[in-house]
Amino acid sequence: MSRDSVGTCLPAVRGALATDRLAKRDRMRADHETIGRCKKIASQTLLDDFDRRILRSLQDSADQSMEELAEHVGLSRTPCWRRVKRLEELGIILKRVALLGRETLGLDVTIFIRVKLNRHDADTLCRFEAGVQDIEEVVECYLIAGDQDYLLQIISSNLAKYEDVLKHRIINLPGVNTVSSLVALKNIKYTTKVPLSPQSTSGNKWTPAPRTSHPTSF
């Protein structure tokens, strides 16, 4: 390629990179604005001590009966049921599920993958995020700030299986430029419980989360 050709291409390349950076910045700004609107619109309801007791008890065991839950938190059945329904309607309680033993199922390899995209336009981001949803080995995915774009957590039965997922699924996701892997050697802490102290929940206030219908069944 001649020097003149290189000189002609460089402004176009710089322009494309600048456009990608701006698209990523605008997307992150839009996300922050959406969160801000939700916080402004949402009713700033206080969690009282009984609410916290209910949530802590359900985080320990979600399959207990309403009578058992009411006894644990110090309420009669009907007031306890009403509080649970209210917490569901506000999106505090999203759903009740069974937690499976990863090691028992042979899924004892955990890998974290940092992904950098080659483009940051809205279409590429959306197609990448949609593609991640179809990979069952990916149990968590985050859009992150910094020199990488996404952080994925993968669980697998062994490194050979992970390598197969990486080569045939992750790398082929839309827009993927580079990936780097971190293999976890030992799980030091794992919990599905969220902190419920007043200090942890920003003055006892919450923002109702989008949710689907999950009827109370105790």
Secondary structure, DSSP 8 states (H G I E B T S, - for coil): --HHHHHHHHHHHHHHHHHHHHHHHHHHHHHHHHHHHHHHHS------HHHHHHHHHHHH-TTS-HHHHHHHHT--HHHHHHHHHHHHHTTSS--------TTTTT--EEEEEEEEES--SHHHHHHHHHHHHT-TTEEEEEE-SSS--EEEEEEESSHHHHHHHIIIIITTSTTEEEEEEEE-S-----------STTTTTTT--------------
